Amino acid sequence: LMSLGMMMMPPMVISTPFKILLFVMVDGWQMIARVLSMSFH
């Protein structure tokens, strides 16, 4: 099922949401770290 869907879609369609998700996750972690460091100080 997964490979069949991957063959139909171009690689860019697959990689773009993953890149966005990765950026959101990294940004989220930075925000959490900032809030934690502010609460400790």
C-alpha positions in Angstrom: 0.0 0.0 0.0 2.8 2.4 1.0 5.0 1.6 -2.0 2.0 1.8 -4.4 1.2 5.3 -3.1 4.9 6.4 -3.3 5.1 5.3 -7.0 2.1 7.4 -7.9 3.3 10.5 -6.2 6.4 12.5 -7.2 9.2 12.6 -4.6 8.7 16.3 -4.0 5.1 15.8 -2.9 6.3 13.3 -0.3 9.4 15.2 0.9 7.8 18.6 1.3 5.4 17.8 4.1 8.2 15.9 5.9 10.4 19.0 5.7 7.6 21.2 7.0 7.0 18.8 9.9 10.7 18.7 10.7 11.0 22.5 10.7 7.9 22.7 13.0 9.3 20.1 15.3 12.7 21.9 15.5 11.1 25.2 16.0 8.8 23.7 18.7 11.8 22.3 20.6 13.6 25.7 20.5 10.4 27.4 21.8 10.1 24.8 24.6 13.8 25.2 25.5 13.4 29.0 25.6 10.4 28.8 27.9 12.2 26.3 30.2 15.3 28.5 30.4 13.2 31.6 31.1 11.3 29.7 33.9 14.6 28.6 35.5 16.2 32.1 35.5 
